[in-house]
Amino acid sequence: MKPEVTLLTVNAIIICAAYLYIYPRHAGADLNKIIINDLLATGIALLIAGALFWESGYNFNMLLFTANWFGFSLISFLLIELPFFKWYWDKYSVSLR
């Protein structure tokens, strides 16, 4: 499996677990709890990416440019997460309180 596909799969699994299971049970509509849990999810994704590709020297293809494992993992995580966040925001009526 290509390294890009590996990290995209890891990110997608973490995001699906977070938005479909963890956030509804532990954060609800509380934006502060969502942010804290999201920082944890992002950190886990970066730890896994680092464990797999630390010092590999592999350049990940981002279509318009290349990035190291950290940049690719972080950017792809955020891009995959945006539609999930929008869906969650609408479904659970998250407020900015």
MDTraj code that builds the backbone (N, CA, C; nanometers):
import mdtraj as md
import numpy as np

residues = "MET LYS PRO GLU VAL THR LEU LEU THR VAL ASN ALA ILE ILE ILE CYS ALA ALA TYR LEU TYR ILE TYR PRO ARG HIS ALA GLY ALA ASP LEU ASN LYS ILE ILE ILE ASN ASP LEU LEU ALA THR GLY ILE ALA LEU LEU ILE ALA GLY ALA LEU PHE TRP GLU SER GLY TYR ASN PHE ASN MET LEU LEU PHE THR ALA ASN TRP PHE GLY PHE SER LEU ILE SER PHE LEU LEU ILE GLU LEU PRO PHE PHE LYS TRP TYR TRP ASP LYS TYR SER VAL SER LEU ARG".split()
xyz = np.array([
    [0.0850, -0.1176, 0.0000],
    [0.0000, 0.0000, 0.0000],
    [0.0896, 0.1240, 0.0000],
    [0.0523, 0.2227, -0.0803],
    [0.1296, 0.3462, -0.0855],
    [0.1201, 0.4195, 0.0487],
    [0.2262, 0.4892, 0.0865],
    [0.2236, 0.5623, 0.2139],
    [0.1105, 0.6645, 0.2230],
    [0.0763, 0.7312, 0.1126],
    [-0.0343, 0.8273, 0.1155],
    [-0.1650, 0.7586, 0.1514],
    [-0.1883, 0.6429, 0.0916],
    [-0.3123, 0.5689, 0.1187],
    [-0.3150, 0.5219, 0.2645],
    [-0.2005, 0.4822, 0.3156],
    [-0.1909, 0.4388, 0.4552],
    [-0.2335, 0.5510, 0.5492],
    [-0.1771, 0.6705, 0.5309],
    [-0.2103, 0.7813, 0.6200],
    [-0.3537, 0.8295, 0.5995],
    [-0.4026, 0.8288, 0.4764],
    [-0.5413, 0.8672, 0.4530],
    [-0.6367, 0.7701, 0.5213],
    [-0.6034, 0.6418, 0.5190],
    [-0.6862, 0.5404, 0.5841],
    [-0.6848, 0.5590, 0.7357],
    [-0.5671, 0.5811, 0.7926],
    [-0.5552, 0.6043, 0.9375],
    [-0.6374, 0.7264, 0.9764],
    [-0.6237, 0.8352, 0.9017],
    [-0.6978, 0.9577, 0.9325],
    [-0.8481, 0.9361, 0.9221],
    [-0.8916, 0.8677, 0.8179],
    [-1.0350, 0.8438, 0.7989],
    [-1.0928, 0.7584, 0.9116],
    [-1.0193, 0.6575, 0.9541],
    [-1.0670, 0.5718, 1.0638],
    [-1.0790, 0.6511, 1.1935],
    [-0.9794, 0.7323, 1.2231],
    [-0.9822, 0.8132, 1.3459],
    [-1.0971, 0.9128, 1.3421],
    [-1.1160, 0.9788, 1.2293],
    [-1.2229, 1.0780, 1.2176],
    [-1.3602, 1.0121, 1.2279],
    [-1.3783, 0.8995, 1.1611],
    [-1.5067, 0.8289, 1.1702],
    [-1.5357, 0.7852, 1.3134],
    [-1.4365, 0.7312, 1.3809],
    [-1.4553, 0.6895, 1.5201],
    [-1.4894, 0.8101, 1.6077],
    [-1.4206, 0.9216, 1.5841],
    [-1.4437, 1.0407, 1.6650],
    [-1.5834, 1.0973, 1.6439],
    [-1.6203, 1.1217, 1.5202],
    [-1.7465, 1.1901, 1.4923],
    [-1.8693, 1.1012, 1.5002],
    [-1.8526, 0.9721, 1.4809],
    [-1.9686, 0.8840, 1.4833],
    [-1.9878, 0.8131, 1.6172],
    [-1.8835, 0.8052, 1.6991],
    [-1.8948, 0.7320, 1.8253],
    [-1.8545, 0.8170, 1.9466],
    [-1.7341, 0.8715, 1.9459],
    [-1.6796, 0.9371, 2.0662],
    [-1.7449, 1.0722, 2.0935],
    [-1.7475, 1.1609, 1.9953],
    [-1.8024, 1.2951, 2.0193],
    [-1.9487, 1.2937, 2.0616],
    [-2.0359, 1.2167, 1.9961],
    [-2.1764, 1.2177, 2.0416],
    [-2.1922, 1.1708, 2.1862],
    [-2.1078, 1.0800, 2.2317],
    [-2.1209, 1.0266, 2.3669],
    [-2.0503, 1.1112, 2.4733],
    [-1.9432, 1.1796, 2.4358],
    [-1.8631, 1.2501, 2.5359],
    [-1.8638, 1.4022, 2.5228],
    [-1.8977, 1.4547, 2.4046],
    [-1.8929, 1.5987, 2.3866],
    [-2.0306, 1.6602, 2.3626],
    [-2.1169, 1.5867, 2.2970],
    [-2.2496, 1.6401, 2.2678],
    [-2.2418, 1.7673, 2.1863],
    [-2.3103, 1.8723, 2.2312],
    [-2.3121, 2.0001, 2.1610],
    [-2.2177, 2.1020, 2.2240],
    [-2.1316, 2.0594, 2.3141],
    [-2.0378, 2.1487, 2.3819],
    [-1.9130, 2.1679, 2.2962],
    [-1.8972, 2.2870, 2.2383],
    [-1.7866, 2.3144, 2.1473],
    [-1.6509, 2.2992, 2.2151],
    [-1.6390, 2.3383, 2.3408],
    [-1.5117, 2.3251, 2.4119],
    [-1.4697, 2.1786, 2.4242],
    [-1.5639, 2.0915, 2.4550],
    [-1.5326, 1.9485, 2.4642],
    [-1.4976, 1.8916, 2.3275],
    [-1.5656, 1.9383, 2.2237],
    [-1.5338, 1.8926, 2.0886],
    [-1.3917, 1.9323, 2.0520],
    [-1.3534, 2.0546, 2.0829],
    [-1.2189, 2.1029, 2.0515],
    [-1.1139, 2.0216, 2.1256],
    [-1.1346, 1.9971, 2.2525],
    [-1.0386, 1.9185, 2.3315],
    [-1.0266, 1.7768, 2.2760],
    [-1.1406, 1.7136, 2.2481],
    [-1.1377, 1.5787, 2.1923],
    [-1.0758, 1.5770, 2.0532],
    [-1.0988, 1.6822, 1.9757],
    [-1.0416, 1.6890, 1.8420],
    [-0.8900, 1.7054, 1.8468],
    [-0.8416, 1.7813, 1.9414],
    [-0.6956, 1.7930, 1.9584],
    [-0.6345, 1.6574, 1.9929],
    [-0.7039, 1.5815, 2.0753],
    [-0.6586, 1.4465, 2.1082],
    [-0.6583, 1.3571, 1.9847],
    [-0.7651, 1.3622, 1.9047],
    [-0.7736, 1.2806, 1.7832],
    [-0.6645, 1.3186, 1.6839],
    [-0.6406, 1.4474, 1.6676],
    [-0.5348, 1.4933, 1.5777],
    [-0.3987, 1.4467, 1.6284],
    [-0.3776, 1.4558, 1.7577],
    [-0.2515, 1.4097, 1.8162],
    [-0.2291, 1.2608, 1.7945],
    [-0.3342, 1.1824, 1.8088],
    [-0.3226, 1.0376, 1.7858],
    [-0.2870, 1.0100, 1.6408],
    [-0.3515, 1.0825, 1.5483],
    [-0.3207, 1.0646, 1.4060],
    [-0.1749, 1.0998, 1.3768],
    [-0.1262, 1.2072, 1.4373],
    [0.0127, 1.2472, 1.4152],
    [0.1108, 1.1492, 1.4797],
    [0.0755, 1.0955, 1.5957],
    [0.1616, 0.9950, 1.6591],
    [0.1727, 0.8695, 1.5742],
    [0.0627, 0.8256, 1.5180],
    [0.0652, 0.7065, 1.4327],
    [0.1464, 0.7349, 1.3062],
    [0.1244, 0.8511, 1.2460],
    [0.1999, 0.8877, 1.1261],
    [0.3490, 0.8953, 1.1569],
    [0.3834, 0.9524, 1.2707],
    [0.5236, 0.9614, 1.3102],
    [0.5852, 0.8252, 1.3349],
    [0.5094, 0.7379, 1.3988],
    [0.5599, 0.6027, 1.4247],
    [0.5856, 0.5272, 1.2941],
    [0.5042, 0.5543, 1.1937],
    [0.5196, 0.4837, 1.0660],
    [0.6264, 0.5445, 0.9753],
    [0.6406, 0.6777, 0.9776],
    [0.7236, 0.7421, 0.8762],
    [0.8314, 0.8359, 0.9286],
    [0.8572, 0.8359, 1.0585],
    [0.9611, 0.9204, 1.1160],
    [1.0942, 0.8866, 1.0493],
    [1.1656, 0.9870, 1.0054],
    [1.2974, 0.9732, 0.9417],
    [1.2973, 0.8812, 0.8195],
    [1.1824, 0.8662, 0.7543],
    [1.1776, 0.7829, 0.6340],
    [1.2293, 0.8593, 0.5125],
    [1.2178, 0.9911, 0.5165],
    [1.2607, 1.0720, 0.4040],
    [1.1647, 1.0675, 0.2865],
    [1.0517, 1.0043, 0.3042],
    [0.9545, 0.9918, 0.1959],
    [0.8827, 1.1252, 0.1763],
    [0.8693, 1.1682, 0.0514],
    [0.7945, 1.2898, 0.0179],
    [0.6537, 1.2512, -0.0256],
    [0.5554, 1.2954, 0.0499],
    [0.4157, 1.2641, 0.0227],
    [0.3615, 1.3594, -0.0828],
    [0.2892, 1.3061, -0.1786],
    [0.2338, 1.3838, -0.2874],
    [0.1007, 1.4459, -0.2452],
    [0.0935, 1.5781, -0.2470],
    [-0.0289, 1.6508, -0.2118],
    [-0.0957, 1.7094, -0.3366],
    [-0.0742, 1.6487, -0.4514],
    [-0.1250, 1.6894, -0.5823],
    [-0.0553, 1.8165, -0.6335],
    [-0.0572, 1.9248, -0.5604],
    [0.0067, 2.0486, -0.6053],
    [0.1482, 2.0666, -0.5516],
    [0.1825, 1.9925, -0.4484],
    [0.3156, 2.0017, -0.3875],
    [0.3435, 1.8741, -0.3099],
    [0.4651, 1.8620, -0.2604],
    [0.4984, 1.7480, -0.1754],
    [0.5175, 1.7965, -0.0320],
    [0.4997, 1.7054, 0.0603],
    [0.5134, 1.7387, 0.2021],
    [0.5753, 1.6198, 0.2750],
    [0.6267, 1.6458, 0.3929],
    [0.6755, 1.5358, 0.4762],
    [0.5568, 1.4692, 0.5447],
    [0.5827, 1.3666, 0.6240],
    [0.4747, 1.2907, 0.6872],
    [0.3886, 1.3797, 0.7763],
    [0.4504, 1.4729, 0.8480],
    [0.3763, 1.5591, 0.9405],
    [0.2797, 1.6495, 0.8645],
    [0.3298, 1.7179, 0.7638],
    [0.2456, 1.8081, 0.6861],
    [0.1331, 1.7351, 0.6144],
    [0.1667, 1.6221, 0.5523],
    [0.0646, 1.5452, 0.4816],
    [-0.0430, 1.4961, 0.5775],
    [-0.0019, 1.4427, 0.6906],
    [-0.0978, 1.3893, 0.7864],
    [-0.1878, 1.5001, 0.8412],
    [-0.1307, 1.6122, 0.8776],
    [-0.2083, 1.7221, 0.9352],
    [-0.3042, 1.7825, 0.8329],
    [-0.2564, 1.8114, 0.7138],
    [-0.3410, 1.8724, 0.6108],
    [-0.4512, 1.7769, 0.5673],
    [-0.4162, 1.6512, 0.5441],
    [-0.5188, 1.5553, 0.5005],
    [-0.6207, 1.5309, 0.6117],
    [-0.5763, 1.5287, 0.7377],
    [-0.6691, 1.5123, 0.8500],
    [-0.7705, 1.6267, 0.8510],
    [-0.7223, 1.7478, 0.8367],
    [-0.8117, 1.8638, 0.8392],
    [-0.9081, 1.8641, 0.7208],
    [-0.8597, 1.8262, 0.6034],
    [-0.9469, 1.8232, 0.4856],
    [-1.0539, 1.7144, 0.4956],
    [-1.0170, 1.6002, 0.5503],
    [-1.1156, 1.4930, 0.5688],
    [-1.2151, 1.5316, 0.6778],
    [-1.1675, 1.6022, 0.7781],
    [-1.2511, 1.6365, 0.8925],
    [-1.3564, 1.7433, 0.8634],
    [-1.3302, 1.8344, 0.7741],
    [-1.4219, 1.9466, 0.7504],
    [-1.5663, 1.9039, 0.7215],
    [-1.5922, 1.8121, 0.6297],
    [-1.7326, 1.7728, 0.6080],
    [-1.7953, 1.7038, 0.7295],
    [-1.7159, 1.6280, 0.8033],
    [-1.7669, 1.5635, 0.9246],
    [-1.8046, 1.6688, 1.0288],
    [-1.7189, 1.7701, 1.0436],
    [-1.7469, 1.8759, 1.1400],
    [-1.8737, 1.9508, 1.1019],
    [-1.8897, 1.9838, 0.9750],
    [-2.0106, 2.0533, 0.9282],
    [-2.1353, 1.9693, 0.9573],
    [-2.1280, 1.8401, 0.9252],
    [-2.2408, 1.7510, 0.9509],
    [-2.2717, 1.7452, 1.1011],
    [-2.1672, 1.7298, 1.1832],
    [-2.1857, 1.7204, 1.3280],
    [-2.2457, 1.8499, 1.3828],
    [-2.1943, 1.9634, 1.3389],
    [-2.2422, 2.0951, 1.3826],
    [-2.3917, 2.1083, 1.3573],
    [-2.4341, 2.0699, 1.2368],
    [-2.5753, 2.0808, 1.2012],
    [-2.6614, 1.9797, 1.2769],
    [-2.6164, 1.8573, 1.2860],
    [-2.6962, 1.7510, 1.3486],
    [-2.7158, 1.7741, 1.4986],
    [-2.6106, 1.8162, 1.5685],
    [-2.6168, 1.8289, 1.7138],
    [-2.6376, 1.9732, 1.7611],
    [-2.6633, 2.0640, 1.6688],
    [-2.6886, 2.2054, 1.7019],
    [-2.5824, 2.2606, 1.7968],
    [-2.4575, 2.2459, 1.7572],
    [-2.3467, 2.2961, 1.8370],
    [-2.3541, 2.4469, 1.8399],
    [-2.3352, 2.5030, 1.9596],
    [-2.3396, 2.6494, 1.9736],
    [-2.2048, 2.7012, 2.0208],
    [-2.1845, 2.8287, 2.0014],
    [-2.0586, 2.8940, 2.0401],
    [-2.0599, 2.9427, 2.1846],
    [-2.1638, 2.9238, 2.2575],
    [-2.1818, 2.9685, 2.3966],
    [-2.0666, 3.0427, 2.4488],
])
top = md.Topology()
chain = top.add_chain()
for i, resn in enumerate(residues, 1):
    res = top.add_residue(resn, chain, resSeq=i)
    for name in ("N", "CA", "C"):
        top.add_atom(name, md.element.get_by_symbol(name[0]), res)
traj = md.Trajectory(xyz[None], top)
